[in-house]
């Protein structure tokens, strides 16, 4: 049985949370002010559901999220989750 969300959050080391916040903040600041405002508006309007957006708004949201480079962010955060493991590159 999984732990409740609040228990899981307490189990995370604070340093890891701070590092994740710093990485996310860096990605967020990499967007222009106009893009940040537009992304925030689309996120609020969708209420977390893509189906609440029009097709055009979904394309805009995907474009803006792509600019955040979430794949790169995951590469930066992976060492925090799995310390000591080095990934072999082909």
Residue, then its C-alpha position, 0 to 999 in steps of 0.5 A: x500500500x502506498x504512503x499518503x502524499x503528505x507522508x511521501x513529501x516529508x520523506x524527501x530530503x530538503x536538499x533534493x527539493x531545493x535543488x529541484x526547485x532551483x532547476x525548475x526555476x532556471x527553466x522557468x526564467x529561461x522563458x520570456x515574460x510573455x511566454x511565462x504569462x501565456x503558459x500560466x494563463x493556459x495552465x489556469x484555463x485548462x485546470x490541469x486537463x488538456x481537453x479543456x483547451x482548444x486544439x490551437x491552445x493545446x499546440x501553443x501549450x506543447x510549444x511552450x512546454x517544449x521551450x522548458x526543455x523538460x527532458x534536459x531538466x530530468x537529466x539534471x535531476x536524475x543524479x539526485x534520485x539515483x546518486x552514484x549511478x552513472x549512465x553509460x552512453x552508447 
